[in-house]
Amino acid sequence: MSRFVISDRQPARAGIITWQLTQTFWVGGLWLLQFMVLPALGRIGLAPLLVEEIAGSLKPLLVGFAAFCSALQALVLVQVTGLRGLWRDVRGQLLLAVVVLAGSQLLMQAGWFESLYWASFSYLVMALCGLMLVLQPAPGREL
């Protein structure tokens, strides 16, 4: 072993980069749409029905994108920690919750069931799970 080697095992840099990039896109997108874009559209004077129409068309796209990105993050987590890490790790549990919530919301949008408040509830819980996921270290960067 050389004296210039910092550690024996290097973390998978592609996995860490994929984790951080997908997390930035889907968590940032959920929070940006709900708490910045839609209130700003209402504040600049657009009609409330137009804002609801914009939200109704953008939210399902963003939820589907969040489901895809969180599934990709789950694959990165399985690659680093193994399949048991998906169930035992907090990050894996949060990602599974996001995938289930996104799937249920997309099923509701497809007409499988109707609920007055489920779309808003699942969207906000997905955003909170994403926020809790941001506070966790990326796989391979644990101390």
N, C-alpha and C positions, 0 to 999 in steps of 0.2 A: 504494500500500500504506500502510495506517495504521500509526502507531507502536505501536498497542496490539495488533497482530496478533502472536501468539507464533510461529506457523508458517504456512506457506502451505497445507499440506494437513492437515486434521484426520483422525485415524484414525476408522474406523467404530466408533462407541461401541456400537452394537447387537451387532456381531460380537464385540467384546471382552467384553461382558457375557455373551453367549451362551456364549462359550468358557469363561469362568471359572465360570459357573453349572453348565454340564453337566459340566465337569471336577470340580467340587466334589462333585456328586451321585454320579458313577459311581466315581471313585477313592476318595472317602471311604466310599462304600457297600461297596466290595470290602474295604477295610482294616478297616472297622468290623465287618463280619460275621465275617471270618476271625479277627481278632485281639482282638476285644472281646466280641461277643455270644455266639459259640459257646463260647469258654472260660468266660465268665461263667455260661452255662447249665449247663455241666458242673460248675462250682465250687459252684453253689448247691444241687446235689444232685439234679438231674434224671438220670434213667436214661440211660446212654450210648446206648442204642438210640433213645430219644426225641430226644436231641441230634442223632444221625445222621439221623433222620427230618426234623427241622426243617431241618438243613443241606441235605438232599437236596431239599427242596421250595423253599427260599429261594435256593440258589445258581443254579439255572437261570434263575430270574426275574431275578436280579441280573446274570447274564452277558448275558442278552438286553437288559437295560436298558443295560449297559455298551456293547454293540455299537451300540445305537441312538444313545447319547450320543457315542460316538467317531466314528460316521459323521456326526453333526451337526457335530462339531468339524472333521472333514475338510472338510465343505462350507464352513465359515467360513474354514479355511486356504486352500482353493482360491479363495474370493472375494477374499481379501487378497493372496495371493502368486501366484495363477495355478495352472494344472494342473501345471506343472513343479515348483512348490514342494512339491507333495504327494510327489513322488518324491525330490527332492534335499534337502529340509529334514529335519532330525532329527525334528521334531514330526510331519511327515507319515509318516515311516517307522514311528515308534512307534504312530501311530494305525492304520496299515495292519496292523501286527503284532497289535494288539488286536482288530481286526475279524476277521482270519484265525483267531486263537486262539479268539475267542468263537464264530465260525461252526463251527469244528471241534468245539468242546465241545458245541454245540447239536446237531450232527449225531450225535455220540456218544450224547447223551441220547435222540435219536430212534431209535437202534438201527441206524445205518448201519455202525458198527464197535464193537468192544469193546476196552477197554484198562483195565487195573487202575489204572494211575497217571496216565493222561493227564488226567483231570479235575482232579486236584490240581495237577499240573504246569502245565497251561494257566491255571488260576485264579491261581496264584502268579506266573507270568510276566506275566499281564495286570496284576496288582497292581503288580509292579515296573515295567512299562512306564508305568503310570499315575503312579507316583512319579517316574520320570524325566521324564515330561511336565510334572509340576507344577513341576519345577525350570527348565523352559524359559519364556521370556517369552511372553506372549499375542501372537497375530498383530496387528500394528499398533502394538505397544509396544516394538519392538526399538530398541535404542540406536544 
